[in-house]
Amino acid sequence: MKTTAISIIMCLWVTNMSAQALKQQGVSAESITPQGWEHHKAIGDLNNDGIKDLVLLVKPNFKDMMMTRDDGYEYNFNPYILAIYFGQSNGIYRQWRQYDTLFEGDTEWHTVEVDVEVTERGILNVSTNSFSSAGSYGNNLDKYTYRFQNGDFYMIGMETTEMQRNTGEMTTVSENYLTWKRQTIKDNAFEDVVKKETWSKLTKKPLEKLGARTL
């Protein structure tokens, strides 16, 4: 059921993309983003050329993918778009790549909040916070860490925190794809308990590119 609903949402969304789109270049996030679209940004030097780059996270407002409840609350089921713009010496941000299907769209009972960050070292962090208001007590917070190398963004780490809202039980799994080690921490948000920490080795494999999975 969930897969079918998401598939319908994605088809409607891709159709609408031809009507309105991000600009290929601009001097700011505001000059690039269509009017009325929700947007978040992160700025930093991603490709180590000494010029600030722009990571843009936007949510379109196509009306056929929005729904208004009887009480007036408006749902926006449009999935987020992630776009990366490399800065130029003339002050213009030029789009390097746009990811249209990187995230799932929300449903009436399931929402995903997304955030982006560029660290001082030029590392890109993409975080998703998944929440279901029905059918599950679980709440997931995932952070994906990417570094630009060899002409693309590759995942060098991932952290997943799962919490049960009814019991407070938390499990955080951190994987480092440079050292190939995994850290697992078990905790409880409601109780004063001793954290249980374990370490294990990961099997080495080729690094995954940004866009290879749905986040």
Buried (B, 14 or more C-beta within 10 A) or exposed (E): EEEEBBEEBBEBBEEBBEEEBBEEBBEEBEEBBBEEBEBBBBBBBBBEEEBBBBBBBBBBBBEEBEEEEEEEEEBBBBBBBBBBBBBEEEEEBBBBEBBBEBBBBBBEEBBBEBBBBBEEEBBBBBBBBBBBEEEBEBBBBBBBBBBBEEEBBBBBBBBBBBBBBEEEBBBBBBBBBEEEEBBBBBBBEEEEEEEEEEEEEEEEEEBBEBBEEEB
